[in-house]
Amino acid sequence: RLAKTGLTNAGIEELSRLKELSELGLEHEQITRRGFESLTRMASLEGLDLNACAVDNSDLALIGGMRRLRNLSLAATTVGDAGVELLLQSSPKALQILGLQQTDVTDESLRRIHESGIIFLWLSGTAITDRGLVHLTRVSELSGLSLQSTKVSAEGVARLKLARQACAIQCDFPDERIRELVELLRDAQPIAAPVPEAGG
């Protein structure tokens, strides 16, 4: 893991020659588009940490083309909805873990994410609301989600939990409160009418 080392684009180009490298952390490094182009040549890379790097939306089209990338962290960057769309348009189904904490993403990104194969999604410190959580109720593979310091409500989290019971959700509300709301929502669900027997 490299962080605040003053790594240059030339340094990234040197790293790109390590053909067997599977994980790379570049937190706080000031990489430009040339550096990202070098990263895409690292065909074996499965994990990439770009937290607090100078990543913009257009760079994510390049990063999305990394065919084996499973884990991508973009926390504390200026990435927004346009970038997420470019990433998911370019990315294969290999991408499973996506960190978007403290970015500029909104509910619009979740509309796109529900169509992907992402399993773990980190959204703390974003402008996500209950409207965005509705899209995640349809992500059957979702196993982990962080929502601290967002604009979601306890009821919105409970509705998501009711739909995706196996998903571990981190939020600003006590677990007991979420469990109570889930039970209330479950009790309020309409009971399906019995199906009449044939010939009845």
N, C-alpha and C positions, 0 to 999 in steps of 0.2 A: 504493500500500500504506500502510495506517495501522497504527500500533503504539504502544500506550501514550500515546495522544494525549488521553485523557480524553473520547473521543467518547461522547455521550449518545444516548439513544433519539431525541431530537429531531433530532440530527445525522444519524442513520440515516434518519429520515423525509425529511430534505432530500436525502440522497443518492439515495433511492428515486425522486426525480423525474428522475434522469439516465437516460432511457429507453434510451440506446444503450450504457450501461456493460456491458462483457462480463466483466470480472474485478474482484474486490474482495478486498483483504486487510485483516482486522480483528484481527490477532494481539494478544492480551492486553487487548482492549477488554471492558469489563464491560457487555455488552448484556443486556437482559432480554427477556422474551417479547414485549413491545411492539415492541422493536427488530427481533426476528425476523419479526414480522408485517409490518413495513415492508419488510424484505428480500424477502419473497415477492412484493412488487409490482414487483420489478425483473425484468421478463419476459425481458430479453435476457441476464441474467447466466449465464455458462457456467463461471466459476471462482470459488470462494469459500473463503477461508482463515479459519478460526475457531480456529486454534491457541491454546490457553491462554485461551480465552474461557469465560464462565460458561454453557456450553451444558449443558442436562440432557436426559435421554432424551425427554421429551415434546416438546421443541423440534424434534426431528428429524422429526416428522410434518409440521410446517410446512415445513421445509427440503426434505423429500422431494417436496413439491408444486411445486417450482420446475422447470418442465417442460424447460428447456434446460440445466440444470446438468449439466456433464460432469465437473468436477473439484472435489472437496470434501475439505478437510483439517480434521480434528478432533483433531489431536495434542494431548496434554497437557490433555485435558478429562476430565470424569467420565462420559463416554458409556460405556454398557455394552451387553450383549446386547439388552435391551429397546429401547434406542434404535436399534440397528442394524435390528432387526425393523421398527420403525415407519418408519424411513427407507426401507427396501426395499419395504415395503408401499405407501408413498406415491409412491415414485420411479419415473419411467419408465425405459425401457432406456437413456436418454441417459447416465446416470451411468456413467463409465468408470474414473475414478481416485478412490480412496478412501484417505485417510490416517487411520489409527487408532492411530498410535504413542502409547505411554504412556497408553493408555486402559484401561478396565475390561473390555474384551471378552474372551471366552473361546472355546473350541472351538464353542460353540453358535452364535456369530455366523457361523462359517465354513459351518455347515450351511445357513444362509440365503443367504450370499454366493454359494455355488456355483450357485444358481438365477438369479443376476442376470447382467448383461452387463458386469461389472467386468473391466477389462483389467490395471490396475496397482493393487496392494494393499500398503499399508505397515503392518506389524504389529509393528515393533520395540518392545521394552519392554512387551510384553503377556504374559498367562498362556497363550498358545497352546501346545498340545502336539502330539505326533505324531497323536493322535486327530483333531484338527482338520484336519491336513494331508491326511488321507484324503479329506475332502470336496473339497479343491482339486484332487485328481487328476482330477476330472470337469469341471473348468472349461477347456474347450478353448481359450478366447480368452485365458487368462491369459498375460501377457507379462512382467510384472515383479512381484517380491515381496520384501519385506524382513522378515527374521526375527531380526535381532540382538537379543540379550538377551531371548530367550523361553525356553520350556521344551522346545523341540524337540530331538531327537537328530540326530546325523549320519546315522544310518540312515533316520530319518524324512524328512530333507531329500533323501537319495539316492532314496528310493522316489518322492517327488514329482517329482524331476528325471527319473527314468526314464519316468514317465508324461507329463510335460509338458516335453519336451526343449528346446523353444524358449523356455521361460520363464527369464529372468535372475533368479536367486535370490541375495540378499545374506544371509549368515548368519555365525555365529561360527566356522565350521569352514573349514579351508583348502580351496581349490578342488581340490587334488590328492587330498585325502582323500575328497571327495564323488565325484570321478571314479572312484576305486578302488572305492568302494562300489557305484556304479552298475554298473560292469562285473561285480562279484561277483553282484549281484542279477540282472543280465541273463543271466549264465551259469547261474544257478540256476533260471531260468524253464523250465517243462516244454516239451518240443518237441511240437508238435501232431502227432497221428498223421495219416499220409497218408489222403486221402479215396479210398476204393476207386472204380475206374472202373465206369461203368454196365455191367452185364452180366458184371462180373468175378466 
